[in-house]
Amino acid sequence: MLPTIRNWRVKLYSGRELEGDERRTMPYMPLYEVYSALKARQKQLEGGDKVHSDCPPELANLTECAEWEFYNGKLDGSITRGHPNGDYEVWKFSEVIKSKQEK
């Protein structure tokens, strides 16, 4: 049997977490971060995770449900932004301004 690394903790950033006023980036979530968050939520829904109970039943597919949950503040999540010196900052979805693609 091959060994697994499931129990190992992978540390992506070697520095310290910047909090509060120490953060260097703006509280703005660009489209690529929005897309990655929506894709992650869509994969969760495809894997059997339940849609939020307030989600309107007229939404046709899982992508629309994920977008509705994200833009209506129903998702608890965060994004981590690393800096070249190893420091990093964590922003909750509720703390950032989310950009939305124009259709």
Secondary structure in CASP SS format (residue, H / E / C, confidence):
PFRMAT SS
TARGET T0000
AUTHOR 0000-0000-0000
METHOD secondary structure of the structure
MODEL  1
M C 1.00
L C 1.00
P C 1.00
T C 1.00
I C 1.00
R C 1.00
N C 1.00
W C 1.00
R C 1.00
V C 1.00
K C 1.00
L C 1.00
Y C 1.00
S C 1.00
G C 1.00
R C 1.00
E E 1.00
L E 1.00
E C 1.00
G H 1.00
D H 1.00
E H 1.00
R C 1.00
R C 1.00
T C 1.00
M C 1.00
P C 1.00
Y E 1.00
M E 1.00
P C 1.00
L H 1.00
Y H 1.00
E H 1.00
V H 1.00
Y H 1.00
S H 1.00
A H 1.00
L H 1.00
K H 1.00
A H 1.00
R H 1.00
Q H 1.00
K H 1.00
Q H 1.00
L H 1.00
E H 1.00
G C 1.00
G C 1.00
D C 1.00
K C 1.00
V C 1.00
H C 1.00
S C 1.00
D C 1.00
C C 1.00
P C 1.00
P C 1.00
E C 1.00
L C 1.00
A C 1.00
N C 1.00
L H 1.00
T H 1.00
E H 1.00
C H 1.00
A H 1.00
E H 1.00
W H 1.00
E H 1.00
F H 1.00
Y H 1.00
N C 1.00
G C 1.00
K C 1.00
L C 1.00
D C 1.00
G C 1.00
S E 1.00
I E 1.00
T E 1.00
R E 1.00
G E 1.00
H C 1.00
P C 1.00
N C 1.00
G C 1.00
D C 1.00
Y E 1.00
E E 1.00
V E 1.00
W E 1.00
K E 1.00
F H 1.00
S H 1.00
E H 1.00
V C 1.00
I E 1.00
K E 1.00
S C 1.00
K C 1.00
Q C 1.00
E C 1.00
K C 1.00
END
